[in-house]
Amino acid sequence: MDLQWFAAEDEGKTEEASEQKLSKARKEGRVAKSQELNGTVVFLFVVAVLILLAPWFYKKICEMMIFYFNNVTAQKIDDARFYYIFLRNLLPIVLPLSLAGILAGVIINLVQNRGFIFTTKTIEPKFSKIVPKFGEYFKKTLFSMMGLFNIAKSLLKVAIIVAVAVLLIRLDLAKTLGFLKAGGIDLALRSVSGMVAQLLVVSAVILIVIGVFDYVMQRREFKEQMKMTKQEVKEEFKESEGDPEVKGRLGSAQKEMLSQNMPKAVRESDVVITNPTHYAVSLQWKQEQQDAPMITAKGTDNTAQTMKKIAAENNVPIIENRPLARGLYADTEVGDIIPTSYLRAIAAVYAQVGFMNKERNKKST
């Protein structure tokens, strides 16, 4: 037996799913969803309507049975009228229950999907759907944690509901039979109705607990399925960076302004080097962690002016050095350590920063 058959399909997927992958999955109709919870909510709505309208349903059923018993030997009623009367009495019973089920299905799907999703991906014809891979099917249903969980969940659900049904029957059977022996058919029917109502309520509670637990498990499973390998993350980044539509939508200045971390990065920087008007680059050096200063933010034009303003408001030294500001902006990205070719110039900047800080401290004292 090939033991690789049992190996995890998600091996190597260690990275959390990106927003791009989750968005694509959503467009294809793939979201974290529990069918168990769907069924539970539909069942709850139907049971609620059934209990609320029970007296009216009971009346309608009695009227229908009385009609049939009275006309079972009647010759004047043809088949067409017979079925018409049957539907006329049955529809008022079935329709509210059906509408409750449909309404519940729509509501719970909207909640689980977090909005309306329209896609044709799930109904597109695929050869793999017509000719299923039985090995893969059995692997997923029998030899996976989720498959075992689904089997255990179904068995537990059936076992608990059957046990509750048997218990209720044992408790109420003697009373119901006593009513029948005494000729109280109406009382016997009411006893059975009460027993059924109890069973429905208990079943609903059990299904709610199982449904919520299943929803948590399905979300966890979906999150695991959506995980990415490091290679997938790199490829997705390259695709996004090379997409002309993305580049057109996010120009350099706009992209810089979209960085929510820029103000914080400038406030925590050691120094801001400026052009002085068109370029600004902020540096921070954590000597215990880094061999050289790191670029924490950079920008041009309006972004550069914003960086200078934030630096001035937070007493971050601002040093004008046109060639250095231009060079760092062109040759580095945010998060980069200063290239060795700039170390001498940066050393001079930090010496100037040290002098400025001393002067400021003297004035404050």
PEKA-V836825 format. One line per field, one symbol per residue. phi: phi as a letter, one per 40 degrees, with the letter a starting at -180 (. if undefined). psi: psi as a letter, one per 40 degrees, with the letter a starting at -180 (. if undefined). burial: 1 if it has 16 or more other C-alpha atoms within 10 Angstrom, else 0. A space follows every 10 residues. Layout:
# PEKA-V836825
phi=???
psi=???
burial=???
This chain:
# PEKA-V836825
phi=.ccccccccc dgcbcccccc ccccccccgc bcabcccdcc cddccccccc ccbddccccc ccccccdccc bcbccccccc cdcccccccc ddccdccccc cccccccccc cccfhcbbab ccbccbcccc bccccccccc cbbbcccccc cccccccccc cccccccccc cbcccccccc ccgccccccc cccccccccc cccccccccc cccccccccc ccccccdbcc cccccccccc cccccccccb cccccccccc cddccccccc abcbcbbbba bbbabcccbb cacbcbaaab fccccccccc cccbfcdbbc adcccccccc bbbdhccdcc cbcccccccc cccccccccc ccccc
psi=hheedeihde hegeiihidd dddddddeeh ihihdddddd dddddddddd ddeddddddd dddddddddd edeheehidd dddddddddd dddddddddd dddddddddd ddefahhhie deehhhdddd gihddddddd ddfidddddd dddddddddd dddddddddd dedddddddd deegdddddd dddddddddd dddddddddd dddddddddd dddddeiiid dddddddddd dehddddddg iddddddehe eddddddeid ihhideddih hiihhgdedi diiihdiiii bddddddddd dddefhhhhh gddddddddd eiiheiihid eedddddddd dddddddddd dddd.
burial=0000000000 0010011000 1100010011 1111011111 1111111111 0001001001 0001000000 0000000000 0000000010 0010001001 1001100110 0110000000 0000000000 0000000000 0000001001 0010000000 1001100010 0010010010 0000001100 1100101011 0111011101 1001101100 0001011110 0010000000 0000000000 0000011000 0110111111 1111110111 1111100000 0111111111 0011111101 1000011111 1101110110 0110001100 0000010011 0010000000 00000
